[in-house]
Amino acid sequence: MGCVRSTTEMLSPERYPPTVPDSVTVFISVADVDAQGLAFERVAMLFIRATAEFTQELAIMRRAREDAAKVGANGVILGDALEPGTWGTDRQARILAVRTRPKPRP
């Protein structure tokens, strides 16, 4: 599967109980969250690196869901991703861990 490394930077002063990785929803963008009628709170920024030759994107997403669940998030919003270039051999992703909730009705 390859080597996947990650770091987490907390963004919220609130601390939440862990969730289950399989229950963490993956959103393509903030617009995707909004389209589903959800509001969100930023919980943490996840920085993930993986050796490109041996790691598939699926392993990166699995790590993102696991790390998000550890900090009590129930969703992740995909952010910047870098594929390996001439000088780098790692895939890199920056992903926002969030807690979603239904938007209040007017």
C-alpha positions in Angstrom: 0.0 0.0 0.0 2.9 2.4 0.5 3.9 4.9 3.1 1.3 7.5 4.1 2.3 10.2 6.6 0.0 12.9 8.0 -0.1 15.8 10.3 -3.1 17.6 11.8 -3.5 21.3 12.7 -6.5 22.0 14.8 -8.5 25.0 13.7 -11.3 24.9 16.3 -11.0 25.5 20.0 -13.8 23.0 20.5 -12.9 19.4 21.1 -15.3 16.7 19.9 -15.5 13.0 20.6 -14.1 10.8 17.8 -16.3 9.6 15.0 -16.2 6.5 12.9 -13.9 6.8 9.8 -16.5 5.1 7.6 -19.1 7.7 8.5 -16.9 10.6 7.4 -18.4 12.1 4.2 -16.0 13.3 1.4 -17.0 16.6 -0.2 -15.4 17.8 -3.4 -15.7 21.5 -2.5 -17.4 23.9 -0.2 -20.1 24.3 -2.9 -20.7 20.5 -2.6 -21.4 21.0 1.1 -23.7 23.9 0.4 -25.6 22.0 -2.4 -26.5 19.3 0.2 -28.1 21.9 2.4 -25.4 21.7 5.1 -23.5 24.2 7.2 -20.1 23.3 8.5 -17.6 24.2 11.2 -13.9 24.0 10.4 -12.3 21.5 12.9 -8.8 20.8 11.5 -6.5 21.0 8.5 -5.0 17.7 7.5 -1.7 17.5 5.6 -1.1 14.2 4.0 2.0 12.9 2.1 2.4 9.6 0.4 5.1 7.9 -1.7 3.7 8.1 -5.2 5.3 4.9 -6.6 3.6 2.7 -4.0 0.5 4.6 -2.9 -2.8 5.0 -4.6 -5.2 8.0 -4.0 -7.5 5.6 -2.2 -4.9 5.3 0.6 -4.7 9.0 1.0 -8.5 9.3 1.3 -8.6 6.5 3.8 -6.0 8.3 5.9 -7.9 11.6 5.6 -11.1 9.9 6.9 -9.2 8.3 9.7 -7.5 11.5 10.8 -10.8 13.5 10.5 -12.6 10.9 12.7 -9.9 11.1 15.4 -10.7 14.9 15.8 -14.5 14.4 15.8 -15.1 15.5 12.2 -18.0 14.0 10.2 -16.8 15.3 6.8 -13.7 16.3 4.8 -13.5 18.9 2.1 -10.9 18.2 -0.5 -8.3 20.9 -1.0 -5.1 21.4 -2.8 -3.3 18.3 -4.1 0.1 18.0 -5.7 1.3 15.1 -7.8 4.9 14.2 -7.9 7.1 16.2 -10.2 10.6 16.0 -11.5 12.1 16.8 -8.0 9.5 15.3 -5.7 8.3 11.7 -5.4 5.4 12.3 -3.0 1.8 12.9 -3.5 0.6 15.7 -1.2 -2.9 16.7 -0.1 -4.3 19.4 2.1 -7.8 18.5 3.3 -10.2 20.3 5.6 -11.9 18.3 8.4 -15.3 19.6 9.2 -18.4 19.0 11.3 -21.5 19.4 9.2 -25.1 20.0 10.3 -28.3 20.9 8.4 -28.7 24.6 7.7 -31.5 26.2 9.7 -34.6 26.7 7.7 -35.8 30.3 7.2 
